[in-house]
Amino acid sequence: MTDHTARQLQQQVQQAIAEQQPLNIFAGNSRAFYGHPVAGTPCPVADHQGIIDYQPAELVITVKAGTRLSEIEQTLAEHNQMLAFEPPAFNESSTIGGCVAAGLSGPSRAFSGSVRDFVLGCRMINGRGEIVQFGGQVMKNVAGYDVSRLMAGSLGTLGILLDISLKVLPRPASRLSLKFDMEEAAAIKSIRQWAGQPLPISASCIMQEQLLIRLDSTPSAVDSARQKLGGEIIDDSIWPRLQHQQMDFFQQDKNLWRLSLPPATAPLNMPGEQIIEWHGGQRWIHHEGETDIFALTSSLGGHACLYKTRSRADNIFQPLDTQLMTLQRNTKQAMDPMGIFNPGRIYRGL
C-alpha cells in the first residue's frame, strides 16, 4: 500500500510535470558536494523513513529511502550483520537512499562488491509521476533487476527512490589489520598478487609509502594469513576513518579527484598527495595543476571525477564519447521524459 509520504512525493512530482518545473531531490543532503549544483524546487525525501522488513535468516533488509544509515547499521549489528559494501556516511543525516543514489562504496569494494551488487529491488517514482517497482527481495527474482541497479549512482536524475531491498552479510568472526613499509610500485604489485591468492583480504590502502591491508574471516584463516604475510599489526580504526572519509587527507581545501583505473596501473607520476585503494583500482589525488586528468585516465583505460572542488567546473564526471552520451540521453528520456529530476547533476543538459 502506498503510504502518506510516498503519496505526497508523488503529488509533488505530478505537479512539477504539469508545470514543467525541475525538482532538486535530496534527503540528508550530506552528499550535496558531489556533482553539479541543481537548480529546482526543493524536494526533500528524508521524511520517508523506516525499516519495512528485515529477515536476518534471509540476509535481506527492505527500507524506506529516507532511513538514516546509522539506524540501519545499528539494526544489522544487533544481528551480527552488515552492509558489506561499507557505504560512506558523511554525517549523522546520511540516508540509505543517498548512499544508493551516489553509488559510493567503501574500502571493501574490490573484495565484496559495490553498492549496486547488493541492490535486489526498489520502489520509485518515475518521470511520469507513477509509483513503480522493480526487482524483489531475493536474488532469483530478476524482473526489473537491472533497473533497480541502474538507480545506483544515478544521483537522483532518473527518479525518486522510495524503498530499497538490499542483500546483507554476516560480520566477520575475526579481523586483523597489517602494515607493510614499501613504495607505491611495490605495494601495488604486492596487493595484486595477494588478491589473486586464497587470502581473506577485505580491504587495502596505499599511502605515505605504506601498504595497509585488512583480513576478515574465521580466527584460524586470519591467523594463517598473518603467518604467511608477516607485516606489523595495527589498529583497525584506520578503516572506518577511510570509509567515512574522516582522515585529514579528505578535509583539505583543495580539489580532490577520484580516479578509477585498472588495478595494475603504475603509480601516477604527478605532484600531490595520493591514496590508493581497491588493490590499485581507486586512486584519490589532490591536484591543482594543468594536467588534464580526464585525458590521462582515459588513456590509461579508466575514468575520473572531480569529487570535491573549490569552484564551479565545466565537467565533474568523465566526459562521454558520442555513443555513451547517446545511451545516457536515451536512458534519461525513458525514465524522466520531462527532465524534472535533478537536471544537470551529472552532465549538463541532462
N, C-alpha and C positions, 0 to 999 in steps of 0.2 A: 504494500500500500504506500502511496506517495504521502510523505509526511509534510508537516506545515512549512518547514524551512525550504524543502525542495519545491513546494508549490510557489512560495514567494520568489525564489530564484527563477523559476520557470516563467512567472509573470513578468519579472524584470527583463528577461531575455526576449519575451514576446513583444514587450513594449519597445525595446531597443530595435528589434527588427522592423516594427511598424514605423518607427521614427527614423530609421537608418542611422542610429547613433551608436558609436563604438562603446564597448564596456572595458573597464580596467578591472580585471578579475584578480583578487588577492584574498589571502586568509590571514596567516600570521604576519605576512609582509617581511619575513626575515630574509628573503632572497630578492628583495627589490633591487639590489645592486646588480643582479645577474641579467644580462640582456639589455636591449634598448629601453629607454623610458616609454611608457604608454600614456597617450592622451585619450581619455574617455571617461564616461560616467563611472564613478566608483561602484564596484560590485563585490562587496565583502561576502565571503562564504564561511567565515570562521564559526558562525552560529550553527552551522550544520555539522554537529559533532556527536560522538558517542560510538561505543563498540556495539555493533549489531549482532554479531555471532562469533563465538570463539570456541573451537573444538580442539583442545590440546592433543587429544589422541589422533586427530586427523591432520595435525600440523597446518591448520588453516585459520586465519582470522579475517573477518569482514568488518570494516569500519566505515563510518562516515568521513568524508574527506577533510572536514574541519577539525577532526580529532587531533589533539596535541600528541606529538611524537612521544613526549615524556610519559603520557598516560598509557600509550600502547606498550612501550618498553617496560614499564613497571608491571603491567598486567602479564606480559610474557615472562618476565623474570620470576614471577610468583610460581610459574610452572616450569622453571628452568629452561625457557626457550628464548629465542631472539630473532630479530630481523637480520638475516645473515649477510645482507649487502651493506650493513653498517652505514645508514644514511647520516649525513652531517646535520646536526641541529645547531643553528647559529645563535639561537637564544631560546628561552622558555616558550615563546609563542610559535615555534616551528610546528607545522602540522604535517600529517601524513600525505595530504593532497599536494602540499607544496613539495614534499620530498619526491613524489612520483612525477609531478609536473616538471620539476627541474631535472630529473633524471640523474642526479648525482649519487654516486656510491662511494663508500669509504675504503679503508686500507685492504679489505678482504676481496675487493672486486675481481682481481685476476685469479683468485683461487676458489671462490664460491659462486661468483656470478654477479651481474649487475641488477639494478632495481627492476628492469623490465623482465628479467628472467624469473622473478618471483611474483609478478602480477598474473593472477589467474582470471580475473574478470573485473568489470566495473559497470557502474550505472552512471549515466551522464546526461547532460542537456546539450543537444546538438544545435547547429546553426539555424534550424527550422523551428526551434522552440519546443522540440519534442523530448520527452524523457525516454531514453533508450538504454538497453542493457546488452552487454557483450561478455562472452566467456562465461565462467561459472565459478565453482568453488573446488573443483578437482582438476588435475592436470589432463585427464582424458576428455574433459568437456571442451572441445576445441571450437565450438560455434562462436564466431566473432573473436576468436582468441587473438589474432593479430591486431585487431582494432584496439583491444584493451592495451596491448603492449605499445601501440602507436602513441598512446597518451603519455607514456614515459618520455620525458624530455621535450614535450610539446610546449611547455611554458604557458599553458592556458590558451593557446592560439587555435585549438581545434574544438574546444567545448569546455563546459564546466563539469568537473568531476564531482559526483555526488557520493558514491560509495565505491569502495575498493576491496577486493578479496586478494589476500596475499598468502603465499606459502611461507611458513616459518620453520626454523630448525632448532634442534636441541642445542643448548650451550655446551661447549666442550668440557669434558671431565677434568682436563688438565691443561694448563697454559704456561709457557715459558718463553721469555724474550732473550735474545742473544745479540751481542755487538761484536763486530769484526772491524779492525782498523785496516782500511785499504782504499786506494784511489778509485775514482769513478769507473774507469775502464775495467779494472779487475773485479770491482763489485758487480757490475752489470754481467760480466761473464760468469761469475760465481753463482749469482742468484738464478740465472737462466739454466745453468747446469743442474743446480739443486731442484729447481722447479720441475725438471723433467724426470726426477727420481721419486721413488715412493717414500717421500718425507712429508710429515704433517705440517708443512709451511702454510700459514694462513695470511701472512702479510709481510711486506718487505719495504724498506725505506733506505735510500742512499742520500746522505747529506754530510757535508763537512768531512769528507774523506773517511766516512764510516758507513758500514753496511749493518742495518738493523733488521732482524727477522723475528717473526713470532711463530711459535709452534703450538698447535691446538690439536689435541687428540686424547687418547687414553693415557694414564700415567706411564704405562710401560712403553708406549710408542713415542711419547715425548722424551722419555729418558734415553731410549735407544738412539733417537735422532741427535740428542745432545751429545752423546758419547761419540757419534760419528762425525759431527760437525765441529765440535770444540767451541771456541768463542767464549766471550765473557758474559755472564748472566747480568741482565739489567732489569730495572723496574718496568712493569707492564704499563705504567701510566703514560708512556710516550704515545701509545696507540689511540686512546680516546682524545688526546690533545691534537693528534694528527687528524683523526676522523672529524672532529668538530672545528678544525682549523683555528685552534686557540693558541698555537705557537706564535712567537714573536714574528716569525717569517711572514705569516699571513696578515699581520696587523700593520705592516709598514705602509706609509703613504706613498706608494709607488704603483706604477702599472704592473699588474700581475697577470701573466699569461699561463694558460693551461694547455699543454700540448699532448696529443695522443699520437704515439709513434710506434712503429714495430719495435718490440722489446729489444731486439739485437742492435738497434741503432747505437752507434758510437757516441761518446759524450759530445755534447754540443760545444763547439769552441766559441763561446760567447761570454762577454762580461756579465756579471750579475749573479747573485746567489741563486742556487737551484736546489730543488728537492725532487728526487726520482722515486716513484712508487711503481707498484704492479710489475715487478721484475723488469723494469725499464720501459713499460708501456705508457705510463703517465708521468709527465715532467712539468713541474712548476718552475717558472723563472720570472724574476723581476727584470724587466727590460724597458729601457727608455731610449735606446739608440735608434739608428737609421735602418738597421737590418729589417727586411720585410719578413716578418715571422710567418705570415700566411704562405708566401712563396717558398720559404725554407722548408716548412713542414710538408707542403705538397710535394716538393722534390724528394723528400725522404719517405713518401708513401703514407703520410699521416695527415692530421688536420689540427687546427688550433682555435682557441677562442681567447679574446681579451676578457679574462674572467672578472677582473676589477680594474676600473680606470678612473683616473682623477678628473677626466673631462669627457665631453661627448666625442664619439668616434664614428666614422663612416661605417666601419664594419666591426662588429663584435665577434661574430662567428665566421668560420672559414667560408669565403666566397665559393659559390657553387658553379659548376660548369653548366652549359645550356641544358643538357639533358636532365641533370639533377634538379635544376631550378624549375624546369617544366613539371617534373614529378612533384616537387614541393608545392607549386601553384595548383596543380590538379588536386592534390590532397586537401589543400586549404579550401578550394572551391567546393569539393564534395562534402566536407564536414561543416564548413562555415560559408555558405554561398553569399551572404550579405557582408562578410568581412567585419563582423562586430566583436569578435573575441580577441582581446589583446593585440590589436593590429600593430605590426612593426616590431613586436617584441624580439623576434629572432632575426628576420630580414625585413628591411624597409620595403613597403609596398605590399606586404603580405599580412 
